[in-house]
């Protein structure tokens, strides 16, 4: 089977973006939305056909000796640096990119559909610009697709940055809200900072291995690592540095501690955008990146330890914070950070020799199921916010009577994320726990504990929204969302129920061979037990309005406040950037520019000026000081060099 | 003397022809068709720019080796021509304003003369030729900066520029006299041969003075102090011209001098001198830029730090560095002129140049804000815009030397791109996000046809130059024909 038609998957969103972007307000809001959604639907159908053809199509070289092959569907040479160092633009088809095609197009299409209802209703609240919104959505989808199918790290980097740009535009879409704006800027700058590491890592990696190509890099990882010839820098091998720096880029996009600070703020963007970007696609880019280079990573033990520790700590940290947040989107944001950290940890503990590399498969499996149920939870949150016009839990309660569809969908999402069989999350999380126990019992118990916390805070959220008390909604009774919004909820609920039953290991595994998932009964039973206990605890505390939670918060006041303020991480960053960089460095320099260069020397210069009428007419007279600095500069340059030479 | 040598310099002859046509049109055409002068200049110069494609690209050395054309000089001149053409188109509206009508002929003539001087800076292989080019490029600029002579800032800026230019020339010439004392020649190749293996104090001082002299044109810290005042005071089209064309020509000439004449003291002396200047230039330029609120001053400091990035190509001192330098100049020309185009259009219409005046611009002038946003993204080096590729290539060029010191330099430069992203985003934030001030946002207006044309060219360039890979490949080929330059390494 020829996969060359796969270029359509990228071209269709591009056309949509250009068309909607250029037409702008000449289209009506409704038309723009319908065009965007329809085009995305077509792109999704093509992506499905490519992926299904790859997995199930008649054997045309996809499977050789039981191993799924990596296929370059098409490529174009873009630039030749040297004979070997060539940059290409292309389409790499392998199990993980095919899986990502399905995830991205599914969620993106459903978000497009959902937005038709969600964004229309906000007409009165925000400025015109739905056309722009759909154009940006297409651009985002295009960049994300380009990222996952990239056959080389350079193309991945370009699309990686494009993902950053388009998410900047989408988060900042409500540009009339100051919070949205500062959030979009923060997201952009924090991830850009992380990408700095990524870029240096790419430069190092390509410098030594003389290739950007993923297939070349990963087909013979030992040789690729050896190209550095054992060169070391500050006690670690250069390759370990390169891979760690690349992971830094991934950690930025995937919001790993301490680069996670942008994600909770990014919740200021439109909720469907959060579902797309902050649940299913952009935030898993880091996981995808590590998975893509996994054969290299698993040879660098040190880097793998860094990944595991960062992942495990972030999982716990974010879960702790999620337990006390009061804004429902923030709870979901921290829950996302925590779940992504599960995937990262799972990759960190994966070794080819341990249980056939189960960690890798588990990570990808969880990525897949998480994308579905987390998108579901975000879209439900959107419907709830839509109904009660607030993000705060205090404005909700007892909603199960008013919003039955949403209630059931949200419950399914919670059961899935809590890891209750037979919902999707159970199977993937179970594999992650197996992988963690394989590596080290400590990590196993640690992750199981975090899984318990997950069940707790999700059910706290669920009860606070749908049970707890019955506030008086007055004449403005909340009700279920319109069909365009409910349909995606129903579809995603069904997927969240059954996705765990997919024999995922047969499609994706670290060496692309078949992997048979079999439940480890000990791990499965104990993790379900932990989850059930956590849910019962949440039920006890939050089913009916009572004072126990408040008492608990009081008892652990210090801890509770610290967690509520996200352990003051944002304040720390604020302090470093504003107090140190702006105040201590930039402001004195600006002062120097104004007062010393422009001003005080003006005074001195004016004395000299009074001698000459012509020059005095210039009044500022600071040229003298300019020339003075100039001359000193030239002399210093000479003097320092001469001294250093002698 | 063999006069047929003149035929080997078709670009210079073409430029003189353009100049003469404009001059004759200005002098002899009747009042009625005088108003068409700006358009006439654009058309003639545009034809000349296109004709450039067909000029011979064989390397030649003429006038006893004083003047040399290679594929690289042809390429950089073509890049400058593109920039010049954009400046000319941008200035049509301004040149047709009531106040300018009497003197606009001079504006175009002076502009063309400075470009002619820059051609000589690029092709000179003898210091006398280089100095003539440098002065021809500098002095008319002072007149251009003072062009809006009833605006106080304009002639203040001109006086400052003039004074600093003369001072820097004096220093430069002093450096040259030391060089002459050491080698007894002013030919680049002779000097290189004579000072080979030498590293005396006199040579270092001469080198420092030469660097300071050209550093003025490039506004490298600490030779940059004139930049902000002059950029702010000069008429906007002239500022645009100063910031890109003048800088691009100087960067190329600078690289030729450092590599060809002083190549033998690369590792002992000038690598470290340039190293220090680059670090200072990028960091100070960025830090000063953060707090600027006048758009022209803001871009002045931004261009200071951009010059630091361009110098990374010089420090690489190999073919890839040269190619990346030319590529960077091309991208920088397009991005910076897009920004100046927007500033000029707004200034012509409303006279506003403060960043706070741009608050809420998106709601009233979406296309101008879009062009400005792309320019800022490109200057900040965000893919897939051209600015990313130019930064990538210039970093790759510096890394290709395999020198650990340069790795550190690239790291410093990379860190600074994050700082620069912050202040470039300030402009984007003002336009797209800030609420309009008390007087409301700048009202919706239709910019002149010429301004729009120039902006479209720039925006297309920003979006496409990075993606069309053959441009870089062509420049690498061109740089390789100049490999004689790098012989001394």
Interface residues (C-beta under 8 A of the other chain):
Chain A: X24 X78 X79 X80 X81 X87 X127 X157 X158 X161 X162 X164 X165 X172 X175 X178 X181 X185 X188 X189 X192 X193 X196 X199 X200 X203 X207 X582 X585 X586 X587 X589 X590 X593 X597 X618 X619 X620 X622 X623 X625 X626 X627 X629 X630 X631 X632 X633 X634 X635 X637 X638 X640 X641 X642 X644 X645 X646
Chain B: X156 X159 X160 X163 X164 X167 X168 X171 X199 X201 X204 X205 X207 X208 X209 X211 X212 X216 X221 X222 X223 X225 X226 X229 X268 X269 X272 X273 X276 X277 X284 X287 X288 X290 X291 X362 X363 X366 X377 X382 X383 X384 X388 X395 X396 X399 X411 X414 X415 X417 X418 X421 X422 X425 X429 X432 X433 X469 X472 X473
